Amino acid sequence: MPLKAGRSDVTSRGPAWLVPALIGVSACFTSSEGLEPPPESLYYPTGVALSPGGGTLFVASSDFDLQFNGGTVAAVAWGTPGGLRERALQVATSVQAGAPFAETCAAIGASKNDNAQLYPGVCTPIDMQPFVKKSATIGAFASSAVVVAKQGEPGARLFVPVRGDPSVTWFDIVDDRDPAAPSSPCGDAFCLSCAGEGEGLRCGPSHRAGELAYDNPRGLVLPVEPTGIAADPTGEALVIAHQTTKSASLVVNRWGSGTRRPTLQHFIDTLADGPTGVGAIPVPAIVAASRDDSGVPAVGYAPAFVLTHSVTAQLTIVRYESDARSQPPRPFLTIADQTPIALASLGTDSRGIAIDGRERALCETSCGTDLACLEICLETPLRLYVANRTPASLISGRIVSKAARTDGVVTGVSDKIELDELEPLEFGASNVILGDVVGLTGELEPRVFVVAFDARFILAYDPRTRGTANIRTGRGPHGVLVDARVDAEGNASSFMAVAHFTDSYLGVVDLDTRNNGTFGQMVLSVGPPVPPRDTQ
């Protein structure tokens, strides 16, 4: 049954804010009746993620106005030879060398962009079709995406929260951490394995975690409106926020095949109003280093996640308890801590969250397995960043870890959030991620990137100097990621992929500060920008 929803306010609001108008008709969204979604273009994209080795870019499209019978997930050539990253580097290098824009753009099959105010970029858009290597059909209203990789051996999966089912739809994908010997469950370089059926490869029920009550020992189904998602470092525990039900759910990814597929295991529904974003707290290295011969750590620590809230001025820490000693295990979530946001008059409407553990990780790397040294590293706090709308600001803070001791020996670690300051933002903050730019000396430098959906900007914030710069995007930037690399010859490069929700196309931004002509600019637009149907 084809459904259509009004979209007159889509340019001033992100997809998560328009959900309530569509609640109640979600039962129709999984039907295969109606028009098949376009497999080689984007349609209101919301989520982006990279394969573990950076070869493939996964883009989730939401089918936001229900013109089709589902959304899609596309596997796009990114870091492979001839992929979008190589094309973006070609443009940036050519402009930096002084080549005219017309000549630079002609080399990639485009022309100079004369409409940069509406669609910023050096060149006109290039065709997306040659870069889409695989596509699968999912339910409507995909909200985000995350990739996890197996530790110690090959294996990778992509998880996409889908609000229309509702489910967490998952895919086996290529593990390309070893580019010389990628591991593919499909037998090719681009894989989207989800028990797909039909011409559109519509993902099967066995790959929609949380949809079937008999798929888990507690007989649960996923709460409605799954939005943010994050995974623990092992890729075993995934926590999903549910914006309208005060809930957070737990999907457990027990690596393997057959009956060991990811399943919904638990959810809590006693959170503060409006859980929206989720960030995983890095596990202290002292936990793994304290394992005995049986593999049980002497230092107790349950993987933790921080949730933001779009209604309540609060951050919440939840913990994943594996219940591994029970047979069968019955994992669950607990609420570990709740921190009010009191830096401003309101502090409500928090969206994305990013947790930076690089400084502590650097300390831990120097320790090896020395427990005394690793205990000292616990004194290095993790940095935390939250995109907030009231007021429009980047909230920064830290996560302080405290060691619990018995007879002077560390036996456990707890976490506490402390908030420091606000950095003013453009209006409409919707997401925040971590990434690196290439500095003037050719070294990678950390940045915090905050997406302002409404204002068409992405703020680049330097956590060391507190300096800021605005990156102009097209309309409705939503899903973003940064891919910074140093090649075998020591040459650094960094690019940002931006999924534009409003006009359904992909942009690539140059993040090399040495490139005077292109730094902070969109050097590649992929797919023709298509405005919302009700504005055409």
Beta strands, then each sheet from edge to edge (+ up, - down):
strand 1: 45-50
strand 2: 56-61
strand 3: 71-77
strand 4: 132-138
strand 5: 146-149
strand 6: 156-162
strand 7: 167-172
strand 8: 208-209
strand 9: 226-231
strand 10: 237-242
strand 11: 247-252
strand 12: 263-268
strand 13: 275-280
strand 14: 304-309
strand 15: 314-321
strand 16: 332-340
strand 17: 350-356
strand 18: 382-389
strand 19: 392-406
strand 20: 409-424
strand 21: 429-438
strand 22: 444-452
strand 23: 457-461
strand 24: 468-472
strand 25: 477-486
strand 26: 492-500
strand 27: 505-510
strand 28: 522-526
sheet 1: 1+ 2- 3+ 4-
sheet 2: 5+ 6- 7+ 8-
sheet 3: 9+ 10- 11+ 12-
sheet 4: 13+ 14- 15+ 16-
sheet 5: 17+ 18- 19+ 20-
sheet 6: 21+ 22- 23+ 24-
sheet 7: 25+ 26- 27+ 28-
end
